[in-house]
Amino acid sequence: MAVSFHVFSQDNWKNLMERKTFVSNNGILPYRIYIPDTIEQDIPLLLFLHGAGERGNDNESQLTNGIKHFMNDSIRRIYPCIIVAPQCPQDARWVEVDWSKPSHKAPAQASVPLSQTFMLLDSLIRLLPVDTNRIYVTGLSMGGFGTWDAIERRPDFFAAAMPVCGGGDETQAYLLINTPIKAFHGKFDHLVIPARTVNMVNAVNQCGGKAEFYLFPKLGHLCWEQVYSNVENIKWLFLQKREK
C-alpha cells in the first residue's frame, strides 16, 4: 500500500475550524467545524472521532491526530466537505466498553457523547447543504471503537467508515452489510489487539458485507498517521456514496 504524504502550505489550518458547542439535555458537547467558504451544491460531511488521549473540554485537543490531513489545501480543493470534530469529555467514552477485552457487546444505549454527536449531526443536516448520501465517519483508537459503534447504531446513515485500531460488536455485524468499510490496525498493537479489527471485518463479510482490512506489519497502536497521510485512503472515503 503506497503512502503519499501531504505537504502543507499553511500552519493555521486549525483556525479554519470554528469553535462551537452543542447544548442538549445531556449537557454541552464542544466541537470544531470546517465549512467551505463557497458551497455551490450539497456537499459531503465528515465526522472525525478522536482518541482517548484527546478527551477534555478545551475544544482543541481533538485536532491533535489525523484530522490535519483532511484540512490539507489540496484535499479541501479536490474534496470540498464539511468536517465535524466533537470532543469527548475526560470521564466518558464514545462507546462505554473495555478496550482491552477480546470482544464486547454493545451497550443498549449509545454513550452520552455519541448520542450528543448524533443530535449535532441531525441539526447540522437541517441547517447546512449536506449531501445526505455522502456522510462519512472515521476515528482512531477510542474513536475507532466509536466509529464501529456509530455505524452499528445508524446502519443506513453513513455512506462509508474508516475505523482505525478499534473494535465493535461482532454480533451486530449483519447491520453493516450495506456500509463500505476500510479498517486498519497495527500488528504490534498491545493496547487494542488487532483481532478486534480482524474479527469485525470477518463478521461483516460473512454476512455479505464489503469490509476491507489493512494490517501494518511493523507498527503498533500508533498507526493512524500512516492511514490519514495516505491520500488513497481519503480518496477511497470520498468516492463512496450511500445507496438510496
Secondary structure, 3 states (H helix, E strand, C coil): CCCCCCCCCCCCHHHHCEEEEEEECCEEEEEEEECCCCCCCCEEEEEEECCHHHCCCCCCHHHCCCHHHCCCHHHHHHCCCEEEEECCCCCCCCCCCCCCCCCCCCCCCCCHHHHHHHHHHHHHHHHCCEEEEEEEEEEECHHHHHHHHHHHHCCCCCCEEEEECCCCCHHHHHHHCCCCEEEEEECCCCCCCCHHHHHHHHHHHHCCCCEEEEEECCCCCCCHHHHHCCHHHHHHHHHCCCCC
